[in-house]
Amino acid sequence: MSRAIKDMLVDDLKGRLVGVGEVIVVSLGKLDAQKTTQLRQSLRKKRINLHLVKNSLARRAMADTPLAPAFERAEGMLAIAWGGEDVVDLAKELDRLQGVKDYEGFECRGGALDGARLEADDVKLVAKWPTRAEQLSILSGQISSMGSRLSGQIVSAGGTLAGQFKSRVEDLEKAGAPAG
């Protein structure tokens, strides 16, 4: 492959990865072209990109970016995956695919997250994190629980005070004193 073609491939990969903060490096094993196409189609439905890359060209394309650690110790025929709703969604889907019989040999090899290298075991840990939607749900639950507790305490104190006023009014009425 000529130097000009390699430079075009590096520029293309750089263009695809603009704005991407995390990638996961996967090995496609011995998947044939048909299985690889099926894999890409299933990932594309979840807005996940899968791109087969030559390691040396990927290193050049990712140099001086937060994604550079992904290919520090890369060996063999690899692909990079990015996209999805968030990195957890990406890791969950790729981890799930490792167990699918149709894609035997497919495995996560590592990746990069926030400028740090992820090992294969780290990808499995990330897959166990709550997704962005789950995190937002947890956060909104915590916020609303504090609000409900505060409103309950205000209503409780107000109810106690109102009960004391009512009791005092009843006591005064029983004593024959004019109310008001």
Backbone as CSV, one residue per row, in Angstrom:
resi,resn,N_x,N_y,N_z,CA_x,CA_y,CA_z,C_x,C_y,C_z
1,MET,0.854,-1.164,0.000,0.000,0.000,0.000,0.903,1.232,0.000
2,SER,0.602,2.162,-0.867,1.450,3.345,-0.997,1.245,4.309,0.174
3,ARG,2.177,5.166,0.356,2.141,6.144,1.444,0.929,7.064,1.311
4,ALA,0.587,7.445,0.091,-0.557,8.337,-0.147,-1.860,7.675,0.286
5,ILE,-1.997,6.391,-0.027,-3.216,5.664,0.352,-3.290,5.524,1.870
6,LYS,-2.165,5.218,2.497,-2.141,5.117,3.960,-2.534,6.448,4.599
7,ASP,-2.024,7.557,4.064,-2.366,8.875,4.588,-3.862,9.153,4.430
8,MET,-4.449,8.734,3.304,-5.893,8.927,3.102,-6.692,8.101,4.105
9,LEU,-6.247,6.871,4.360,-6.942,6.023,5.332,-6.850,6.608,6.743
10,VAL,-5.687,7.121,7.099,-5.508,7.746,8.412,-6.411,8.972,8.532
11,ASP,-6.449,9.804,7.489,-7.305,10.996,7.515,-8.780,10.616,7.616
12,ASP,-9.181,9.560,6.897,-10.568,9.096,6.964,-10.913,8.642,8.383
13,LEU,-10.023,7.879,8.999,-10.273,7.391,10.352,-10.313,8.553,11.350
14,LYS,-9.423,9.521,11.185,-9.440,10.708,12.045,-10.782,11.424,11.921
15,GLY,-11.266,11.549,10.692,-12.556,12.208,10.457,-13.716,11.468,11.107
16,ARG,-13.675,10.155,11.062,-14.745,9.357,11.683,-14.742,9.488,13.202
17,LEU,-13.569,9.698,13.777,-13.442,9.713,15.233,-13.477,11.112,15.848
18,VAL,-13.796,12.119,15.050,-13.902,13.477,15.584,-15.046,13.512,16.597
19,GLY,-14.757,13.972,17.788,-15.782,14.082,18.825,-16.048,12.797,19.594
20,VAL,-15.330,11.734,19.265,-15.514,10.460,19.970,-14.605,10.464,21.194
21,GLY,-15.161,10.148,22.358,-14.395,10.181,23.590,-13.959,8.819,24.087
22,GLU,-14.556,7.773,23.531,-14.203,6.425,23.967,-14.393,5.430,22.825
23,VAL,-13.500,4.460,22.784,-13.591,3.378,21.811,-13.302,2.071,22.526
24,ILE,-13.835,1.012,21.959,-13.524,-0.319,22.462,-12.933,-1.102,21.297
25,VAL,-11.801,-1.725,21.559,-11.107,-2.501,20.542,-11.587,-3.942,20.657
26,VAL,-11.993,-4.517,19.528,-12.510,-5.887,19.515,-11.768,-6.722,18.483
27,SER,-11.747,-8.006,18.740,-11.206,-8.955,17.779,-12.395,-9.668,17.153
28,LEU,-12.410,-9.723,15.846,-13.508,-10.388,15.157,-13.276,-11.889,15.036
29,GLY,-12.135,-12.352,15.527,-11.850,-13.780,15.486,-11.810,-14.281,14.064
30,LYS,-12.506,-15.353,13.832,-12.541,-15.933,12.495,-13.909,-15.769,11.854
31,LEU,-14.560,-14.638,12.137,-15.863,-14.390,11.530,-15.696,-14.192,10.029
32,ASP,-16.548,-14.824,9.276,-16.493,-14.629,7.826,-17.202,-13.322,7.460
33,ALA,-17.170,-12.989,6.193,-17.725,-11.720,5.732,-19.221,-11.619,6.014
34,GLN,-19.938,-12.713,5.866,-21.380,-12.696,6.085,-21.701,-12.436,7.569
35,LYS,-21.010,-13.108,8.463,-21.232,-12.916,9.905,-20.815,-11.500,10.327
36,THR,-19.729,-11.007,9.745,-19.279,-9.646,10.066,-20.322,-8.627,9.617
37,THR,-20.909,-8.842,8.458,-21.950,-7.946,7.961,-23.164,-7.984,8.879
38,GLN,-23.565,-9.175,9.309,-24.688,-9.302,10.248,-24.374,-8.573,11.557
39,LEU,-23.149,-8.732,12.020,-22.722,-8.076,13.256,-22.807,-6.560,13.106
40,ARG,-22.300,-6.039,12.026,-22.344,-4.596,11.800,-23.774,-4.079,11.719
41,GLN,-24.648,-4.844,11.056,-26.044,-4.434,10.936,-26.733,-4.407,12.295
42,SER,-26.465,-5.423,13.122,-27.101,-5.436,14.442,-26.574,-4.297,15.310
43,LEU,-25.290,-3.982,15.184,-24.724,-2.869,15.945,-25.228,-1.529,15.421
44,ARG,-25.377,-1.415,14.121,-25.827,-0.167,13.515,-27.235,0.194,13.994
45,LYS,-28.070,-0.817,14.256,-29.423,-0.560,14.761,-29.376,0.117,16.125
46,LYS,-28.287,-0.083,16.838,-28.113,0.528,18.161,-27.182,1.732,18.101
47,ARG,-26.964,2.248,16.889,-26.113,3.416,16.635,-24.676,3.190,17.101
48,ILE,-24.193,1.962,16.925,-22.805,1.628,17.265,-22.060,1.374,15.963
49,ASN,-20.907,2.005,15.808,-20.073,1.836,14.615,-19.012,0.788,14.882
50,LEU,-18.729,-0.022,13.880,-17.667,-1.021,13.955,-16.817,-0.849,12.707
51,HIS,-15.521,-0.642,12.919,-14.635,-0.360,11.791,-13.365,-1.193,11.926
52,LEU,-13.111,-2.028,10.933,-11.891,-2.833,10.905,-10.724,-1.917,10.550
53,VAL,-9.652,-2.000,11.318,-8.522,-1.098,11.113,-7.210,-1.860,11.122
54,LYS,-6.248,-1.291,10.450,-4.890,-1.799,10.543,-4.262,-1.105,11.748
55,ASN,-3.663,-1.882,12.627,-3.175,-1.352,13.901,-2.248,-0.150,13.743
56,SER,-1.304,-0.232,12.828,-0.344,0.871,12.666,-1.052,2.134,12.188
57,LEU,-2.042,1.987,11.309,-2.773,3.163,10.826,-3.659,3.732,11.932
58,ALA,-4.230,2.861,12.742,-5.053,3.322,13.868,-4.194,4.085,14.875
59,ARG,-2.998,3.597,15.131,-2.091,4.301,16.051,-1.796,5.704,15.528
60,ARG,-1.537,5.804,14.229,-1.247,7.116,13.626,-2.467,8.031,13.702
61,ALA,-3.644,7.482,13.438,-4.864,8.299,13.433,-5.227,8.779,14.835
62,MET,-4.921,7.961,15.835,-5.317,8.301,17.205,-4.206,8.978,18.002
63,ALA,-3.055,9.163,17.408,-1.936,9.804,18.112,-2.363,11.190,18.580
64,ASP,-1.937,11.559,19.774,-2.234,12.867,20.359,-3.727,13.099,20.589
65,THR,-4.480,12.024,20.784,-5.895,12.134,21.144,-6.122,11.302,22.400
66,PRO,-7.247,11.500,23.066,-7.547,10.666,24.242,-7.762,9.193,23.886
67,LEU,-7.878,8.884,22.611,-8.111,7.506,22.174,-6.814,6.726,21.956
68,ALA,-5.680,7.395,22.003,-4.391,6.762,21.713,-4.087,5.537,22.571
69,PRO,-4.447,5.512,23.863,-4.121,4.327,24.670,-4.804,3.034,24.202
70,ALA,-5.825,3.138,23.397,-6.555,1.945,22.952,-5.670,0.993,22.160
71,PHE,-4.684,1.514,21.436,-3.849,0.674,20.580,-2.411,0.559,21.076
72,GLU,-2.185,0.791,22.368,-0.823,0.708,22.890,-0.219,-0.686,22.725
73,ARG,-0.972,-1.711,23.062,-0.466,-3.086,22.965,-1.326,-3.934,22.031
74,ALA,-1.791,-3.334,20.975,-2.687,-4.033,20.056,-1.918,-5.002,19.164
75,GLU,-2.463,-6.201,19.052,-1.867,-7.219,18.180,-2.973,-7.950,17.445
76,GLY,-2.684,-8.361,16.245,-3.637,-9.140,15.472,-4.609,-8.254,14.716
77,MET,-5.574,-8.926,14.077,-6.572,-8.219,13.287,-7.655,-7.689,14.226
78,LEU,-7.776,-6.364,14.291,-8.683,-5.751,15.245,-9.637,-4.782,14.566
79,ALA,-10.711,-4.480,15.291,-11.676,-3.481,14.855,-11.951,-2.570,16.038
80,ILE,-12.403,-1.367,15.745,-12.781,-0.464,16.821,-14.284,-0.240,16.765
81,ALA,-14.859,-0.118,17.945,-16.292,0.137,18.055,-16.476,1.406,18.870
82,TRP,-17.416,2.242,18.451,-17.745,3.449,19.187,-19.195,3.790,18.900
83,GLY,-19.751,4.634,19.737,-21.130,5.074,19.537,-22.049,4.550,20.617
84,GLY,-23.300,4.366,20.253,-24.300,3.985,21.238,-24.729,5.214,22.021
85,GLU,-25.580,4.992,23.003,-26.051,6.107,23.814,-24.938,6.661,24.697
86,ASP,-24.127,5.776,25.246,-22.983,6.164,26.058,-22.012,4.989,26.100
87,VAL,-20.881,5.161,26.774,-19.857,4.114,26.802,-20.370,2.854,27.499
88,VAL,-21.246,3.012,28.470,-21.787,1.845,29.170,-22.677,1.047,28.234
89,ASP,-23.492,1.737,27.469,-24.354,1.074,26.486,-23.505,0.309,25.467
90,LEU,-22.429,0.938,25.019,-21.499,0.309,24.077,-20.869,-0.937,24.686
91,ALA,-20.362,-0.819,25.902,-19.707,-1.954,26.570,-20.701,-3.089,26.829
92,LYS,-21.923,-2.752,27.234,-22.940,-3.789,27.498,-23.242,-4.579,26.226
93,GLU,-23.407,-3.878,25.131,-23.747,-4.553,23.880,-22.599,-5.437,23.395
94,LEU,-21.384,-4.922,23.442,-20.241,-5.718,22.989,-19.993,-6.900,23.915
95,ASP,-20.194,-6.721,25.211,-20.041,-7.816,26.163,-21.101,-8.887,25.911
96,ARG,-22.318,-8.448,25.602,-23.397,-9.396,25.296,-23.065,-10.220,24.051
97,LEU,-22.499,-9.563,23.045,-22.197,-10.251,21.787,-21.100,-11.305,21.935
98,GLN,-20.257,-11.151,22.957,-19.208,-12.150,23.176,-19.806,-13.514,23.510
99,GLY,-21.001,-13.528,24.060,-21.629,-14.784,24.438,-22.554,-15.366,23.379
100,VAL,-22.745,-14.679,22.268,-23.650,-15.147,21.218,-22.930,-16.189,20.364
101,LYS,-23.563,-17.327,20.174,-22.922,-18.431,19.431,-22.641,-18.078,17.975
102,ASP,-23.505,-17.265,17.366,-23.293,-16.892,15.962,-22.000,-16.117,15.753
103,TYR,-21.551,-15.441,16.792,-20.346,-14.619,16.682,-19.204,-15.218,17.500
104,GLU,-19.062,-16.501,17.444,-18.007,-17.183,18.194,-16.639,-16.682,17.739
105,GLY,-15.815,-16.321,18.680,-14.499,-15.769,18.384,-14.460,-14.261,18.545
106,PHE,-15.633,-13.633,18.591,-15.711,-12.189,18.813,-15.371,-11.913,20.273
107,GLU,-14.426,-11.005,20.516,-14.079,-10.687,21.901,-13.574,-9.259,22.030
108,CYS,-13.830,-8.677,23.189,-13.320,-7.342,23.501,-11.881,-7.473,23.946
109,ARG,-11.026,-6.624,23.407,-9.604,-6.674,23.753,-9.179,-5.503,24.634
110,GLY,-10.004,-4.488,24.737,-9.648,-3.313,25.530,-10.268,-2.082,24.921
111,GLY,-9.633,-0.953,25.153,-10.146,0.283,24.594,-9.567,1.489,25.290
112,ALA,-10.249,2.611,25.132,-9.827,3.860,25.765,-11.061,4.587,26.261
113,LEU,-10.943,5.119,27.486,-12.034,5.869,28.094,-11.421,7.052,28.837
114,ASP,-11.805,8.249,28.449,-11.289,9.481,29.070,-9.764,9.530,29.085
115,GLY,-9.140,9.084,28.017,-7.694,9.150,27.901,-6.944,8.041,28.616
116,ALA,-7.657,7.097,29.229,-7.018,5.990,29.941,-7.276,4.688,29.187
117,ARG,-6.319,3.801,29.266,-6.445,2.511,28.600,-7.369,1.597,29.389
118,LEU,-8.225,0.901,28.661,-9.094,-0.122,29.249,-8.568,-1.489,28.832
119,GLU,-8.448,-2.392,29.766,-8.116,-3.778,29.454,-9.430,-4.516,29.198
120,ALA,-9.343,-5.752,28.748,-10.545,-6.535,28.457,-11.417,-6.694,29.706
121,ASP,-10.794,-6.904,30.855,-11.553,-7.043,32.102,-12.235,-5.730,32.485
122,ASP,-11.595,-4.613,32.168,-12.180,-3.303,32.461,-13.451,-3.084,31.643
123,VAL,-13.460,-3.585,30.413,-14.650,-3.445,29.569,-15.813,-4.202,30.213
124,LYS,-15.539,-5.383,30.764,-16.587,-6.144,31.455,-17.110,-5.380,32.672
125,LEU,-16.213,-4.690,33.385,-16.638,-3.893,34.542,-17.497,-2.709,34.106
126,VAL,-17.101,-2.046,33.033,-17.876,-0.912,32.524,-19.265,-1.383,32.096
127,ALA,-19.348,-2.584,31.561,-20.638,-3.125,31.127,-21.591,-3.337,32.308
128,LYS,-21.062,-3.412,33.513,-21.904,-3.599,34.702,-22.358,-2.274,35.310
129,TRP,-21.797,-1.157,34.852,-22.204,0.147,35.362,-23.628,0.447,34.918
130,PRO,-24.330,1.341,35.624,-25.648,1.751,35.140,-25.503,2.658,33.911
131,THR,-26.417,2.527,32.985,-26.377,3.361,31.781,-26.747,4.796,32.143
132,ARG,-26.629,5.674,31.184,-26.942,7.088,31.417,-28.396,7.245,31.856
133,ALA,-29.300,6.546,31.201,-30.723,6.636,31.561,-30.955,6.135,32.987
134,GLU,-30.287,5.044,33.351,-30.421,4.514,34.709,-29.839,5.491,35.728
135,GLN,-28.706,6.113,35.395,-28.103,7.084,36.308,-29.014,8.290,36.504
136,LEU,-29.640,8.760,35.419,-30.560,9.887,35.531,-31.772,9.517,36.378
137,SER,-32.240,8.297,36.227,-33.372,7.819,37.026,-33.008,7.778,38.508
138,ILE,-31.833,7.270,38.816,-31.366,7.218,40.210,-31.249,8.634,40.772
139,LEU,-30.662,9.533,39.997,-30.469,10.911,40.442,-31.810,11.604,40.670
140,SER,-32.743,11.454,39.742,-34.046,12.109,39.916,-34.786,11.528,41.116
141,GLY,-34.627,10.236,41.364,-35.239,9.626,42.543,-34.668,10.195,43.823
142,GLN,-33.353,10.389,43.842,-32.724,10.957,45.036,-33.151,12.406,45.251
143,ILE,-33.242,13.165,44.178,-33.655,14.563,44.295,-35.104,14.644,44.756
144,SER,-35.975,13.839,44.147,-37.388,13.911,44.529,-37.608,13.384,45.941
145,SER,-36.796,12.441,46.396,-36.974,11.947,47.764,-36.628,13.029,48.774
146,MET,-35.612,13.841,48.487,-35.280,14.951,49.392,-36.403,15.978,49.387
147,GLY,-36.972,16.242,48.216,-38.090,17.183,48.115,-39.311,16.679,48.852
148,SER,-39.602,15.391,48.725,-40.760,14.849,49.441,-40.547,14.872,50.940
149,ARG,-39.317,14.559,51.359,-39.024,14.588,52.797,-39.198,16.007,53.333
150,LEU,-38.691,17.010,52.596,-38.808,18.399,53.028,-40.275,18.821,53.086
151,SER,-41.036,18.504,52.036,-42.450,18.895,52.046,-43.203,18.157,53.144
152,GLY,-42.846,16.917,53.414,-43.481,16.168,54.506,-43.195,16.802,55.854
153,GLN,-41.968,17.267,56.035,-41.610,17.907,57.304,-42.323,19.244,57.455
154,ILE,-42.455,19.980,56.362,-43.164,21.267,56.422,-44.633,21.039,56.715
155,VAL,-45.245,20.109,56.005,-46.663,19.804,56.209,-46.871,19.253,57.620
156,SER,-45.966,18.429,58.074,-46.077,17.846,59.410,-46.026,18.928,60.478
157,ALA,-45.071,19.825,60.362,-44.964,20.913,61.344,-46.173,21.825,61.262
158,GLY,-46.602,22.125,60.054,-47.788,22.972,59.875,-49.030,22.294,60.426
159,GLY,-49.146,20.983,60.209,-50.293,20.227,60.728,-50.296,20.202,62.243
160,THR,-49.127,20.054,62.839,-49.009,20.050,64.302,-49.422,21.409,64.857
161,LEU,-48.932,22.480,64.232,-49.272,23.827,64.673,-50.774,24.085,64.517
162,ALA,-51.344,23.678,63.392,-52.785,23.859,63.177,-53.582,23.068,64.212
163,GLY,-53.124,21.858,64.532,-53.786,21.049,65.558,-53.730,21.713,66.913
164,GLN,-52.620,22.356,67.238,-52.490,23.050,68.518,-53.415,24.268,68.575
165,PHE,-53.524,25.003,67.460,-54.454,26.140,67.417,-55.890,25.656,67.616
166,LYS,-56.238,24.588,66.922,-57.601,24.048,67.018,-57.890,23.609,68.441
167,SER,-56.937,22.950,69.061,-57.109,22.493,70.442,-57.280,23.683,71.380
168,ARG,-56.510,24.734,71.199,-56.598,25.927,72.046,-57.935,26.605,71.871
169,VAL,-58.410,26.692,70.605,-59.715,27.301,70.329,-60.804,26.501,71.014
170,GLU,-60.739,25.171,70.938,-61.751,24.324,71.582,-61.721,24.494,73.098
171,ASP,-60.513,24.584,73.662,-60.396,24.790,75.111,-61.014,26.132,75.521
172,LEU,-60.772,27.166,74.727,-61.347,28.474,75.050,-62.850,28.474,74.909
173,GLU,-63.375,27.776,73.918,-64.824,27.701,73.719,-65.477,26.958,74.888
174,LYS,-64.827,25.896,75.376,-65.358,25.145,76.516,-65.340,26.004,77.782
175,ALA,-64.363,26.857,77.899,-64.248,27.703,79.075,-65.217,28.872,79.016
176,GLY,-65.835,29.077,77.864,-66.797,30.146,77.725,-66.201,31.454,77.305
177,ALA,-64.997,31.470,76.989,-64.364,32.711,76.539,-64.742,32.947,75.094
178,PRO,-64.877,34.200,74.698,-65.216,34.486,73.303,-64.058,34.122,72.384
179,ALA,-64.395,33.486,71.288,-63.359,33.095,70.314,-62.994,34.314,69.503
180,GLY,-61.689,34.518,69.251,-61.223,35.627,68.427,-60.834,36.718,69.292
